[in-house]
Amino acid sequence: MTQAARRWTESRTRPSVSLSVSANAPAEPRESPERLAAAERDGALVARARAGDTAAVDVLVRTYMEQAFRVAYRVVGHREDAEDLVQEAFMAAHQYLDSFEMGRPFGPWLIRIVLNRGSNLRRSRTRRSTEPEVDGVSEAPSALLESERSDTGKILQEALATLPERQRMIVTLFDVDGLTSTEIGEMMELAPGTVRWHLHEARRHLRGVLSRFFGGDDGRLDA
């Protein structure tokens, strides 16, 4: 498992971010066939991994490594720390695999480990001055303007930084990674309705902050 994680991180790229700031949180879709299929696939892999099949562990690592790294980078704000965090999370997941609830996708369970351990790491480590923390959006393309080289990316970073940590993570997971409120809730141990409330509040706050730069008198940021 560790070797698979290292092989991936050697060829990783820094995650990019594109955000929507619409004030409305979309209604939660029904359980998708893809999610059901993922739960079935992951359950089979976990069962094999519990029985000592290292190939099944490698498949789980390859399947969820990129998503885990993206989240880890947003939590700790530094590439090397994120790589360490992901490897630590996978090792912890392997160690506590018996506690995984069969019938659910493996990803949300793994990301919850990343978030929990990442929060501890973030509190305990000194910030690196060479790469200031911006929760993985330091080179983000703008969601409000077409040009990636405009000043909007910096403005968006500053706006995101004004959000509480939980809301910043929720809006990024929803709008960037395309996760549902159910999946985010599983990762963060929140009810889907609570996730949608946080998403609504985060977008409302972002619209208010960004309206100083892009909005008119009514504060609208998009059509």
Z-matrix of the N, CA and C atoms (Angstrom, degrees):
N
C 1 1.464
C 2 1.516 1 111.07
N 3 1.337 2 116.02 1 -46.04
C 4 1.450 3 118.78 2 -179.09
C 5 1.515 4 111.55 3 -63.38
N 6 1.337 5 116.61 4 -39.67
C 7 1.459 6 119.99 5 178.20
C 8 1.518 7 111.15 6 -62.56
N 9 1.329 8 117.59 7 -41.02
C 10 1.467 9 120.40 8 178.15
C 11 1.516 10 110.62 9 -63.10
N 12 1.324 11 116.85 10 -40.26
C 13 1.464 12 120.35 11 178.21
C 14 1.515 13 110.97 12 -63.40
N 15 1.316 14 116.97 13 -42.76
C 16 1.452 15 119.93 14 -179.31
C 17 1.516 16 111.66 15 -67.88
N 18 1.336 17 117.48 16 -37.78
C 19 1.456 18 119.70 17 178.65
C 20 1.511 19 110.30 18 -60.22
N 21 1.342 20 116.74 19 -39.42
C 22 1.465 21 119.09 20 -179.23
C 23 1.510 22 111.13 21 -69.83
N 24 1.341 23 117.01 22 -45.23
C 25 1.455 24 118.78 23 -174.56
C 26 1.515 25 111.99 24 -66.39
N 27 1.331 26 117.72 25 -22.83
C 28 1.450 27 119.74 26 177.07
C 29 1.521 28 112.54 27 -66.85
N 30 1.345 29 116.53 28 -24.08
C 31 1.467 30 120.30 29 -178.18
C 32 1.516 31 112.19 30 -114.82
N 33 1.352 32 117.39 31 19.40
C 34 1.459 33 121.35 32 -174.33
C 35 1.519 34 110.87 33 -74.05
N 36 1.323 35 115.06 34 160.56
C 37 1.457 36 122.38 35 171.22
C 38 1.512 37 107.76 36 -125.44
N 39 1.304 38 116.70 37 153.18
C 40 1.465 39 120.62 38 179.87
C 41 1.513 40 109.75 39 -69.02
N 42 1.345 41 117.62 40 134.40
C 43 1.461 42 120.03 41 -177.47
C 44 1.514 43 112.30 42 -67.74
N 45 1.319 44 115.87 43 146.68
C 46 1.461 45 120.95 44 174.92
C 47 1.518 46 109.00 45 -109.24
N 48 1.311 47 116.26 46 162.46
C 49 1.456 48 120.89 47 -172.82
C 50 1.513 49 110.41 48 -134.01
N 51 1.311 50 116.10 49 136.90
C 52 1.456 51 122.22 50 172.34
C 53 1.515 52 107.23 51 -136.35
N 54 1.316 53 117.64 52 124.34
C 55 1.453 54 121.19 53 -172.51
C 56 1.518 55 112.38 54 -118.69
N 57 1.313 56 114.49 55 147.24
C 58 1.460 57 121.09 56 169.44
C 59 1.516 58 107.36 57 -99.64
N 60 1.321 59 117.24 58 142.72
C 61 1.456 60 119.86 59 177.24
C 62 1.526 61 110.70 60 -119.67
N 63 1.302 62 116.52 61 23.83
C 64 1.460 63 119.95 62 173.32
C 65 1.516 64 109.05 63 -58.39
N 66 1.303 65 117.25 64 139.73
C 67 1.468 66 120.34 65 -175.32
C 68 1.517 67 112.11 66 -70.85
N 69 1.322 68 118.24 67 -20.31
C 70 1.453 69 121.02 68 -174.29
C 71 1.520 70 111.62 69 -96.55
N 72 1.328 71 116.45 70 134.61
C 73 1.461 72 121.19 71 173.02
C 74 1.520 73 108.06 72 -87.44
N 75 1.343 74 118.89 73 123.24
C 76 1.456 75 120.91 74 -179.09
C 77 1.519 76 111.80 75 -58.78
N 78 1.309 77 115.10 76 149.45
C 79 1.458 78 119.89 77 177.63
C 80 1.524 79 109.59 78 -62.19
N 81 1.322 80 115.47 79 144.95
C 82 1.453 81 120.39 80 -178.36
C 83 1.529 82 110.41 81 -70.58
N 84 1.350 83 118.09 82 126.00
C 85 1.453 84 119.85 83 177.95
C 86 1.519 85 111.51 84 -70.88
N 87 1.299 86 115.96 85 161.69
C 88 1.445 87 119.94 86 175.31
C 89 1.523 88 109.94 87 -67.02
N 90 1.330 89 114.54 88 163.65
C 91 1.463 90 119.84 89 178.48
C 92 1.522 91 109.00 90 -53.83
N 93 1.313 92 116.51 91 120.44
C 94 1.456 93 120.69 92 -173.99
C 95 1.519 94 110.98 93 -81.57
N 96 1.347 95 116.92 94 152.99
C 97 1.466 96 119.73 95 174.92
C 98 1.522 97 111.53 96 -59.33
N 99 1.355 98 116.39 97 -33.97
C 100 1.456 99 119.91 98 -179.91
C 101 1.522 100 111.44 99 -63.74
N 102 1.339 101 115.97 100 -42.15
C 103 1.467 102 119.52 101 179.78
C 104 1.526 103 110.87 102 -66.75
N 105 1.315 104 116.20 103 -41.18
C 106 1.462 105 119.64 104 178.25
C 107 1.524 106 110.98 105 -63.21
N 108 1.327 107 115.64 106 -40.83
C 109 1.460 108 119.77 107 178.47
C 110 1.524 109 110.68 108 -66.01
N 111 1.347 110 116.25 109 -38.90
C 112 1.457 111 119.93 110 178.55
C 113 1.521 112 111.14 111 -63.71
N 114 1.325 113 116.66 112 -41.01
C 115 1.456 114 120.56 113 179.10
C 116 1.527 115 110.67 114 -63.02
N 117 1.323 116 116.13 115 -41.17
C 118 1.470 117 119.68 116 179.08
C 119 1.528 118 110.78 117 -66.51
N 120 1.329 119 115.99 118 -44.84
C 121 1.466 120 120.42 119 179.18
C 122 1.522 121 111.43 120 -62.25
N 123 1.349 122 115.71 121 -46.68
C 124 1.459 123 119.59 122 -177.07
C 125 1.523 124 111.13 123 -66.65
N 126 1.329 125 116.06 124 -36.46
C 127 1.456 126 118.93 125 178.37
C 128 1.517 127 111.72 126 -60.86
N 129 1.329 128 115.57 127 -41.70
C 130 1.465 129 119.30 128 178.25
C 131 1.523 130 110.97 129 -65.12
N 132 1.332 131 116.59 130 -40.71
C 133 1.464 132 120.65 131 179.86
C 134 1.531 133 111.24 132 -66.81
N 135 1.325 134 117.05 133 -41.58
C 136 1.459 135 120.50 134 179.33
C 137 1.521 136 110.52 135 -63.99
N 138 1.333 137 116.59 136 -41.25
C 139 1.468 138 120.27 137 178.31
C 140 1.529 139 110.42 138 -60.25
N 141 1.313 140 116.62 139 -42.49
C 142 1.464 141 120.58 140 177.88
C 143 1.529 142 110.89 141 -66.66
N 144 1.341 143 115.79 142 -41.17
C 145 1.467 144 119.39 143 -179.96
C 146 1.528 145 111.04 144 -64.38
N 147 1.308 146 117.32 145 -39.30
C 148 1.459 147 120.81 146 177.73
C 149 1.523 148 111.50 147 -62.13
N 150 1.332 149 115.01 148 -29.98
C 151 1.463 150 120.18 149 179.62
C 152 1.526 151 112.41 150 -84.11
N 153 1.341 152 116.42 151 2.49
C 154 1.450 153 120.22 152 176.30
C 155 1.510 154 115.89 153 97.60
N 156 1.327 155 117.54 154 12.87
C 157 1.461 156 121.71 155 -179.72
C 158 1.524 157 109.11 156 -82.00
N 159 1.327 158 117.14 157 103.39
C 160 1.458 159 120.31 158 -178.09
C 161 1.529 160 112.15 159 -69.98
N 162 1.331 161 117.46 160 -26.40
C 163 1.464 162 119.95 161 177.74
C 164 1.526 163 110.43 162 -63.71
N 165 1.335 164 117.12 163 -37.10
C 166 1.465 165 120.77 164 178.39
C 167 1.526 166 110.27 165 -65.96
N 168 1.331 167 117.07 166 -37.54
C 169 1.459 168 120.65 167 177.18
C 170 1.525 169 109.95 168 -62.94
N 171 1.322 170 116.56 169 -43.12
C 172 1.466 171 120.37 170 179.73
C 173 1.525 172 111.34 171 -61.36
N 174 1.330 173 117.20 172 -37.54
C 175 1.467 174 120.29 173 179.00
C 176 1.530 175 109.66 174 -65.02
N 177 1.315 176 117.82 175 -42.48
C 178 1.462 177 121.07 176 177.93
C 179 1.531 178 110.65 177 -62.19
N 180 1.321 179 116.27 178 -40.84
C 181 1.467 180 120.07 179 178.84
C 182 1.519 181 110.27 180 -62.47
N 183 1.332 182 116.96 181 -48.93
C 184 1.465 183 119.82 182 -178.12
C 185 1.523 184 111.49 183 -64.53
N 186 1.314 185 117.21 184 -33.90
C 187 1.456 186 121.04 185 -177.48
C 188 1.522 187 111.91 186 -68.93
N 189 1.327 188 117.37 187 -40.03
C 190 1.462 189 120.36 188 -170.99
C 191 1.526 190 114.11 189 -113.81
N 192 1.321 191 117.76 190 4.04
C 193 1.457 192 119.97 191 -177.05
C 194 1.529 193 112.63 192 -61.88
N 195 1.326 194 116.84 193 -47.39
C 196 1.457 195 119.00 194 -176.17
C 197 1.520 196 111.77 195 -63.31
N 198 1.324 197 116.53 196 -45.17
C 199 1.462 198 119.23 197 179.19
C 200 1.519 199 110.65 198 -62.95
N 201 1.323 200 117.54 199 -41.39
C 202 1.459 201 121.07 200 179.64
C 203 1.522 202 110.81 201 -62.50
N 204 1.328 203 117.11 202 -40.25
C 205 1.463 204 119.90 203 -179.84
C 206 1.519 205 111.14 204 -67.13
N 207 1.329 206 117.43 205 -41.94
C 208 1.456 207 120.50 206 -179.94
C 209 1.525 208 110.54 207 -59.09
N 210 1.329 209 116.10 208 -45.20
C 211 1.461 210 119.74 209 -179.99
C 212 1.526 211 110.05 210 -67.42
N 213 1.330 212 116.73 211 -43.77
C 214 1.465 213 120.23 212 -179.54
C 215 1.519 214 111.02 213 -60.31
N 216 1.328 215 116.74 214 -39.56
C 217 1.465 216 120.05 215 -179.60
C 218 1.520 217 110.77 216 -64.11
N 219 1.316 218 116.71 217 -39.30
C 220 1.464 219 119.56 218 179.48
C 221 1.527 220 111.11 219 -67.54
N 222 1.323 221 116.58 220 -32.75
C 223 1.454 222 119.54 221 -177.93
C 224 1.525 223 111.49 222 -73.84
N 225 1.340 224 117.26 223 -46.31
C 226 1.459 225 119.83 224 -172.90
C 227 1.523 226 113.09 225 -100.50
N 228 1.349 227 117.92 226 -18.48
C 229 1.449 228 120.87 227 172.65
C 230 1.509 229 115.95 228 74.15
N 231 1.338 230 118.65 229 14.82
C 232 1.456 231 120.92 230 -178.88
C 233 1.523 232 108.18 231 -148.83
N 234 1.351 233 115.03 232 137.15
C 235 1.455 234 120.16 233 -171.78
C 236 1.534 235 113.20 234 -61.22
N 237 1.344 236 116.70 235 -50.03
C 238 1.460 237 119.31 236 -176.97
C 239 1.528 238 111.43 237 -64.79
N 240 1.327 239 116.66 238 -40.12
C 241 1.455 240 119.89 239 176.42
C 242 1.526 241 110.48 240 -61.70
N 243 1.333 242 116.51 241 -40.25
C 244 1.462 243 120.39 242 179.83
C 245 1.517 244 111.23 243 -64.27
N 246 1.315 245 116.98 244 -40.64
C 247 1.466 246 120.24 245 178.41
C 248 1.527 247 110.64 246 -62.80
N 249 1.341 248 116.10 247 -44.37
C 250 1.463 249 120.06 248 178.10
C 251 1.524 250 110.64 249 -62.00
N 252 1.326 251 115.35 250 -42.52
C 253 1.458 252 120.21 251 -178.49
C 254 1.521 253 111.43 252 -63.23
N 255 1.327 254 117.33 253 -42.53
C 256 1.463 255 120.60 254 -179.68
C 257 1.522 256 110.63 255 -63.57
N 258 1.304 257 117.48 256 -45.43
C 259 1.468 258 119.66 257 179.79
C 260 1.521 259 110.55 258 -63.27
N 261 1.326 260 116.81 259 -40.34
C 262 1.461 261 120.28 260 177.72
C 263 1.529 262 110.97 261 -63.30
N 264 1.342 263 116.26 262 -40.75
C 265 1.466 264 120.41 263 -179.80
C 266 1.525 265 111.43 264 -65.18
N 267 1.320 266 117.35 265 -42.09
C 268 1.461 267 119.64 266 178.40
C 269 1.527 268 111.59 267 -65.59
N 270 1.313 269 116.66 268 -38.51
C 271 1.463 270 119.01 269 177.55
C 272 1.526 271 110.88 270 -65.08
N 273 1.340 272 116.24 271 -40.43
C 274 1.457 273 119.97 272 177.74
C 275 1.522 274 110.89 273 -65.84
N 276 1.336 275 116.62 274 -40.81
C 277 1.461 276 120.32 275 178.07
C 278 1.521 277 110.78 276 -61.09
N 279 1.320 278 116.46 277 -41.49
C 280 1.464 279 120.09 278 178.41
C 281 1.520 280 111.02 279 -65.12
N 282 1.327 281 115.51 280 -39.16
C 283 1.460 282 120.17 281 -178.61
C 284 1.526 283 111.77 282 -65.94
N 285 1.350 284 115.78 283 -38.21
C 286 1.469 285 120.36 284 -175.89
C 287 1.528 286 112.03 285 -107.11
N 288 1.311 287 116.24 286 29.30
C 289 1.459 288 120.21 287 -175.46
C 290 1.525 289 112.51 288 -61.69
N 291 1.317 290 116.94 289 -27.62
C 292 1.465 291 119.56 290 -179.95
C 293 1.519 292 112.38 291 -65.98
N 294 1.340 293 117.04 292 -19.48
C 295 1.464 294 119.54 293 -179.65
C 296 1.530 295 112.61 294 -87.58
N 297 1.341 296 117.21 295 -5.72
C 298 1.460 297 120.36 296 179.15
C 299 1.530 298 109.77 297 -67.53
N 300 1.335 299 115.48 298 133.76
C 301 1.466 300 121.41 299 -179.09
C 302 1.520 301 109.85 300 -85.42
N 303 1.319 302 115.51 301 112.26
C 304 1.454 303 120.15 302 -179.40
C 305 1.532 304 109.87 303 -63.51
N 306 1.319 305 115.59 304 148.54
C 307 1.457 306 121.04 305 -178.74
C 308 1.512 307 113.35 306 98.27
N 309 1.347 308 116.50 307 -2.86
C 310 1.458 309 121.20 308 177.39
C 311 1.528 310 109.06 309 -119.66
N 312 1.335 311 117.71 310 153.98
C 313 1.465 312 119.10 311 174.27
C 314 1.526 313 110.81 312 -62.39
N 315 1.308 314 115.66 313 147.22
C 316 1.456 315 121.89 314 -178.61
C 317 1.528 316 111.71 315 -71.71
N 318 1.347 317 116.55 316 -31.38
C 319 1.455 318 121.57 317 -173.61
C 320 1.515 319 114.90 318 -55.29
N 321 1.338 320 119.80 319 -54.89
C 322 1.466 321 119.70 320 -178.43
C 323 1.518 322 113.35 321 -58.59
N 324 1.332 323 115.98 322 -37.12
C 325 1.470 324 119.96 323 178.41
C 326 1.518 325 110.51 324 -64.41
N 327 1.326 326 116.42 325 -43.67
C 328 1.456 327 120.80 326 178.08
C 329 1.527 328 111.47 327 -63.98
N 330 1.332 329 117.14 328 -44.81
C 331 1.458 330 120.27 329 -177.81
C 332 1.524 331 111.03 330 -64.48
N 333 1.331 332 117.65 331 -31.72
C 334 1.468 333 119.69 332 176.02
C 335 1.531 334 109.79 333 -62.04
N 336 1.327 335 116.93 334 -37.80
C 337 1.463 336 120.47 335 176.53
C 338 1.521 337 109.96 336 -65.24
N 339 1.336 338 116.81 337 -43.11
C 340 1.461 339 121.22 338 178.45
C 341 1.531 340 110.20 339 -59.14
N 342 1.330 341 116.83 340 -46.81
C 343 1.464 342 120.70 341 -178.30
C 344 1.520 343 111.63 342 -63.28
N 345 1.325 344 116.59 343 -45.27
C 346 1.462 345 119.93 344 -177.87
C 347 1.521 346 111.46 345 -64.57
N 348 1.313 347 116.09 346 -48.12
C 349 1.466 348 119.31 347 -178.75
C 350 1.519 349 111.46 348 -72.04
N 351 1.325 350 115.76 349 -32.90
C 352 1.455 351 119.19 350 178.61
C 353 1.508 352 112.08 351 -66.18
N 354 1.324 353 116.93 352 -38.43
C 355 1.467 354 120.06 353 178.02
C 356 1.520 355 110.75 354 -62.51
N 357 1.338 356 115.98 355 -40.23
C 358 1.460 357 119.43 356 177.88
C 359 1.525 358 111.01 357 -65.55
N 360 1.333 359 115.66 358 -42.40
C 361 1.463 360 119.81 359 179.92
C 362 1.518 361 111.13 360 -64.66
N 363 1.307 362 115.73 361 -40.71
C 364 1.462 363 120.53 362 -178.43
C 365 1.522 364 111.25 363 -62.80
N 366 1.312 365 116.29 364 -37.53
C 367 1.458 366 119.50 365 -179.74
C 368 1.529 367 112.18 366 -73.83
N 369 1.328 368 115.91 367 -29.75
C 370 1.461 369 118.99 368 -171.33
C 371 1.520 370 114.06 369 -92.43
N 372 1.324 371 118.54 370 -22.35
C 373 1.465 372 120.82 371 -175.93
C 374 1.528 373 112.05 372 -97.03
N 375 1.293 374 114.83 373 146.95
C 376 1.461 375 121.11 374 175.72
C 377 1.513 376 109.07 375 -74.86
N 378 1.350 377 116.74 376 138.00
C 379 1.455 378 121.04 377 178.78
C 380 1.521 379 110.86 378 -61.20
N 381 1.315 380 116.98 379 137.98
C 382 1.456 381 120.84 380 173.73
C 383 1.529 382 108.99 381 -80.94
N 384 1.322 383 115.79 382 124.95
C 385 1.464 384 119.75 383 -176.04
C 386 1.520 385 112.55 384 -72.03
N 387 1.349 386 118.04 385 -22.20
C 388 1.463 387 120.33 386 -176.56
C 389 1.508 388 112.93 387 -77.53
N 390 1.333 389 118.10 388 -23.88
C 391 1.453 390 122.11 389 179.34
C 392 1.516 391 109.05 390 -135.05
N 393 1.327 392 118.41 391 84.95
C 394 1.473 393 120.85 392 -176.66
C 395 1.511 394 111.04 393 -60.33
N 396 1.299 395 114.23 394 145.42
C 397 1.459 396 120.08 395 -176.53
C 398 1.520 397 110.88 396 -69.65
N 399 1.351 398 114.49 397 127.92
C 400 1.460 399 120.04 398 175.18
C 401 1.514 400 109.86 399 -138.40
N 402 1.358 401 115.69 400 20.75
C 403 1.462 402 121.01 401 176.74
C 404 1.518 403 112.81 402 55.32
N 405 1.312 404 116.83 403 43.63
C 406 1.450 405 120.25 404 171.63
C 407 1.503 406 115.42 405 76.50
N 408 1.342 407 118.81 406 15.43
C 409 1.453 408 119.29 407 -178.73
C 410 1.525 409 111.02 408 -118.86
N 411 1.355 410 116.66 409 20.68
C 412 1.453 411 119.20 410 -173.90
C 413 1.522 412 113.19 411 -65.29
N 414 1.337 413 117.51 412 -26.24
C 415 1.448 414 120.25 413 178.26
C 416 1.528 415 110.22 414 -122.81
N 417 1.318 416 115.53 415 35.74
C 418 1.454 417 120.50 416 -173.24
C 419 1.513 418 112.26 417 -74.12
N 420 1.340 419 117.05 418 137.54
C 421 1.461 420 118.75 419 170.46
C 422 1.517 421 109.59 420 -72.32
N 423 1.290 422 117.89 421 146.37
C 424 1.447 423 121.90 422 -177.25
C 425 1.516 424 111.15 423 -70.42
N 426 1.329 425 114.59 424 140.87
C 427 1.453 426 119.73 425 174.48
C 428 1.514 427 111.07 426 -90.51
N 429 1.318 428 118.21 427 -10.33
C 430 1.446 429 121.49 428 -174.59
C 431 1.525 430 112.49 429 -107.11
N 432 1.299 431 117.81 430 -23.09
C 433 1.459 432 122.16 431 177.22
C 434 1.517 433 108.43 432 -127.31
N 435 1.329 434 117.29 433 154.82
C 436 1.452 435 120.55 434 -175.95
C 437 1.520 436 112.18 435 -76.82
N 438 1.285 437 118.89 436 -30.35
C 439 1.460 438 121.40 437 -174.86
C 440 1.519 439 111.29 438 -77.25
N 441 1.338 440 116.62 439 126.44
C 442 1.451 441 121.17 440 176.40
C 443 1.520 442 111.48 441 -75.12
N 444 1.296 443 117.67 442 -14.63
C 445 1.458 444 121.36 443 -176.73
C 446 1.530 445 112.72 444 -99.58
N 447 1.316 446 116.65 445 7.48
C 448 1.465 447 119.34 446 -179.94
C 449 1.523 448 109.71 447 -77.85
N 450 1.335 449 115.01 448 176.43
C 451 1.463 450 120.32 449 177.69
C 452 1.521 451 112.22 450 -79.85
N 453 1.320 452 117.17 451 -2.92
C 454 1.457 453 119.67 452 -175.01
C 455 1.517 454 112.29 453 -63.39
N 456 1.340 455 115.98 454 -36.56
C 457 1.459 456 118.85 455 -179.69
C 458 1.515 457 111.61 456 -57.40
N 459 1.320 458 116.59 457 -44.67
C 460 1.457 459 120.44 458 179.21
C 461 1.519 460 110.98 459 -64.97
N 462 1.326 461 115.92 460 -41.15
C 463 1.464 462 119.83 461 179.44
C 464 1.522 463 110.55 462 -63.02
N 465 1.349 464 115.78 463 -41.99
C 466 1.459 465 120.24 464 179.42
C 467 1.519 466 110.89 465 -63.75
N 468 1.334 467 116.74 466 -40.04
C 469 1.458 468 120.31 467 177.15
C 470 1.523 469 110.88 468 -58.59
N 471 1.328 470 115.15 469 -46.09
C 472 1.457 471 119.68 470 -178.76
C 473 1.531 472 111.28 471 -64.74
N 474 1.333 473 115.65 472 -36.84
C 475 1.459 474 119.31 473 178.54
C 476 1.523 475 110.41 474 -66.83
N 477 1.325 476 116.83 475 -43.96
C 478 1.459 477 120.31 476 178.56
C 479 1.524 478 111.69 477 -61.17
N 480 1.324 479 116.41 478 -35.50
C 481 1.457 480 120.74 479 -178.28
C 482 1.522 481 112.17 480 -66.00
N 483 1.329 482 118.20 481 -18.30
C 484 1.461 483 120.97 482 179.74
C 485 1.527 484 112.11 483 -83.57
N 486 1.334 485 116.69 484 -9.21
C 487 1.463 486 120.48 485 179.08
C 488 1.521 487 110.83 486 -80.99
N 489 1.327 488 117.97 487 150.25
C 490 1.465 489 119.58 488 169.08
C 491 1.532 490 109.25 489 -59.42
N 492 1.315 491 116.16 490 150.96
C 493 1.469 492 120.44 491 -174.81
C 494 1.527 493 112.02 492 -54.89
N 495 1.325 494 117.58 493 -42.43
C 496 1.461 495 119.97 494 -178.09
C 497 1.522 496 111.28 495 -63.54
N 498 1.325 497 117.12 496 -45.37
C 499 1.459 498 119.70 497 -179.05
C 500 1.519 499 111.67 498 -68.37
N 501 1.321 500 116.63 499 -35.72
C 502 1.462 501 119.77 500 177.23
C 503 1.532 502 110.78 501 -61.75
N 504 1.317 503 116.81 502 -41.46
C 505 1.454 504 120.41 503 179.42
C 506 1.523 505 110.89 504 -69.21
N 507 1.321 506 117.58 505 -40.32
C 508 1.460 507 121.03 506 -178.28
C 509 1.519 508 111.15 507 -64.41
N 510 1.329 509 117.51 508 -48.49
C 511 1.453 510 119.62 509 -177.35
C 512 1.523 511 110.77 510 -65.21
N 513 1.328 512 117.46 511 -33.07
C 514 1.458 513 120.50 512 179.05
C 515 1.519 514 111.00 513 -72.42
N 516 1.322 515 117.64 514 -44.45
C 517 1.458 516 120.35 515 178.70
C 518 1.524 517 111.23 516 -62.63
N 519 1.336 518 116.29 517 -37.24
C 520 1.460 519 119.87 518 -177.42
C 521 1.521 520 111.30 519 -74.85
N 522 1.328 521 116.59 520 -51.13
C 523 1.462 522 120.53 521 -172.34
C 524 1.519 523 113.55 522 -83.56
N 525 1.316 524 117.11 523 -29.28
C 526 1.468 525 119.69 524 -177.65
C 527 1.523 526 110.92 525 -92.51
N 528 1.338 527 115.98 526 -52.29
C 529 1.458 528 119.85 527 -175.75
C 530 1.518 529 112.93 528 -86.07
N 531 1.330 530 117.26 529 -11.82
C 532 1.452 531 120.01 530 177.95
C 533 1.517 532 114.30 531 72.13
N 534 1.335 533 116.72 532 23.79
C 535 1.463 534 119.65 533 179.22
C 536 1.525 535 110.18 534 -78.56
N 537 1.311 536 116.11 535 153.45
C 538 1.455 537 120.79 536 178.43
C 539 1.522 538 109.92 537 -85.05
N 540 1.313 539 116.18 538 166.11
C 541 1.458 540 119.33 539 178.13
C 542 1.522 541 111.06 540 -65.30
N 543 1.336 542 117.33 541 -29.28
C 544 1.467 543 120.24 542 175.69
C 545 1.520 544 110.71 543 -64.71
N 546 1.328 545 116.20 544 -46.24
C 547 1.463 546 120.13 545 -179.92
C 548 1.517 547 111.49 546 -65.06
N 549 1.336 548 116.57 547 -43.32
C 550 1.462 549 119.94 548 179.05
C 551 1.529 550 109.97 549 -64.52
N 552 1.338 551 116.11 550 -39.63
C 553 1.451 552 119.55 551 178.17
C 554 1.514 553 112.66 552 -60.86
N 555 1.336 554 116.27 553 -38.61
C 556 1.457 555 119.91 554 177.46
C 557 1.530 556 110.91 555 -64.91
N 558 1.325 557 115.92 556 -38.17
C 559 1.460 558 120.07 557 -179.68
C 560 1.524 559 111.60 558 -68.46
N 561 1.331 560 115.87 559 -39.64
C 562 1.459 561 120.91 560 -171.83
C 563 1.521 562 113.40 561 -105.17
N 564 1.330 563 115.74 562 5.05
C 565 1.460 564 122.08 563 179.69
C 566 1.521 565 111.32 564 57.34
N 567 1.327 566 114.96 565 50.50
C 568 1.458 567 123.22 566 177.52
C 569 1.525 568 109.20 567 -127.92
N 570 1.323 569 116.40 568 152.69
C 571 1.460 570 119.95 569 173.46
C 572 1.529 571 109.00 570 -69.61
N 573 1.350 572 118.01 571 147.21
C 574 1.473 573 119.69 572 179.11
C 575 1.520 574 113.03 573 -54.73
N 576 1.337 575 117.22 574 -38.34
C 577 1.452 576 119.75 575 178.15
C 578 1.519 577 112.35 576 -63.86
N 579 1.312 578 116.53 577 -35.86
C 580 1.467 579 120.49 578 177.42
C 581 1.518 580 110.66 579 -67.47
N 582 1.327 581 116.44 580 -39.04
C 583 1.465 582 120.55 581 176.87
C 584 1.521 583 110.02 582 -61.30
N 585 1.337 584 116.73 583 -44.98
C 586 1.463 585 119.87 584 -179.22
C 587 1.528 586 111.17 585 -64.66
N 588 1.324 587 116.99 586 -35.50
C 589 1.463 588 119.83 587 176.77
C 590 1.526 589 110.45 588 -64.02
N 591 1.333 590 116.51 589 -46.71
C 592 1.462 591 119.78 590 178.23
C 593 1.523 592 110.91 591 -61.37
N 594 1.327 593 117.02 592 -39.11
C 595 1.463 594 120.34 593 179.04
C 596 1.518 595 110.62 594 -63.19
N 597 1.327 596 116.55 595 -44.53
C 598 1.463 597 121.01 596 178.49
C 599 1.529 598 110.64 597 -60.52
N 600 1.339 599 116.56 598 -46.35
C 601 1.461 600 120.50 599 -178.66
C 602 1.529 601 110.92 600 -65.52
N 603 1.335 602 116.70 601 -39.37
C 604 1.469 603 119.79 602 179.64
C 605 1.515 604 110.81 603 -64.31
N 606 1.329 605 117.42 604 -43.78
C 607 1.457 606 120.33 605 179.70
C 608 1.518 607 111.40 606 -66.22
N 609 1.325 608 116.43 607 -39.13
C 610 1.468 609 120.17 608 178.66
C 611 1.528 610 109.91 609 -62.56
N 612 1.323 611 115.84 610 -42.45
C 613 1.460 612 119.98 611 178.83
C 614 1.525 613 110.87 612 -65.04
N 615 1.330 614 117.24 613 -44.05
C 616 1.461 615 120.72 614 -179.79
C 617 1.524 616 111.44 615 -62.18
N 618 1.314 617 116.19 616 -39.83
C 619 1.465 618 119.43 617 178.58
C 620 1.528 619 110.22 618 -61.93
N 621 1.313 620 116.39 619 -41.21
C 622 1.444 621 119.42 620 179.34
C 623 1.520 622 112.44 621 -65.10
N 624 1.345 623 116.62 622 -42.03
C 625 1.465 624 120.36 623 179.67
C 626 1.522 625 110.63 624 -68.19
N 627 1.334 626 116.81 625 -45.64
C 628 1.457 627 120.43 626 -174.82
C 629 1.525 628 112.64 627 -75.18
N 630 1.319 629 117.67 628 -19.39
C 631 1.464 630 119.38 629 -179.81
C 632 1.526 631 111.74 630 -63.19
N 633 1.316 632 117.39 631 -23.19
C 634 1.466 633 120.68 632 177.00
C 635 1.520 634 111.31 633 -64.20
N 636 1.356 635 115.59 634 -26.94
C 637 1.455 636 119.75 635 -176.41
C 638 1.527 637 112.50 636 -102.22
N 639 1.348 638 117.32 637 -33.72
C 640 1.457 639 119.88 638 -170.85
C 641 1.523 640 113.70 639 -122.63
N 642 1.318 641 117.78 640 -17.04
C 643 1.448 642 119.25 641 -170.57
C 644 1.506 643 113.19 642 -88.86
N 645 1.315 644 113.20 643 168.17
C 646 1.452 645 120.59 644 172.52
C 647 1.510 646 109.45 645 -93.30
N 648 1.310 647 115.22 646 -159.48
C 649 1.459 648 119.44 647 -178.32
C 650 1.506 649 111.91 648 -64.89
N 651 1.368 650 116.39 649 -27.60
C 652 1.462 651 118.39 650 -177.44
C 653 1.517 652 111.70 651 -90.02
N 654 1.350 653 117.68 652 -0.44
C 655 1.443 654 120.31 653 175.23
C 656 1.499 655 115.05 654 79.56
N 657 1.338 656 117.52 655 7.22
C 658 1.458 657 119.22 656 -178.92
C 659 1.520 658 109.66 657 -73.37
N 660 1.362 659 113.70 658 139.94
C 661 1.441 660 120.42 659 -178.92
C 662 1.518 661 112.34 660 -111.27
N 663 1.297 662 115.75 661 -15.92
C 664 1.477 663 118.22 662 -178.72
C 665 1.512 664 108.77 663 -149.57
N 666 1.309 665 113.58 664 167.55
C 667 1.453 666 118.12 665 -177.90
C 668 1.504 667 111.41 666 -79.40
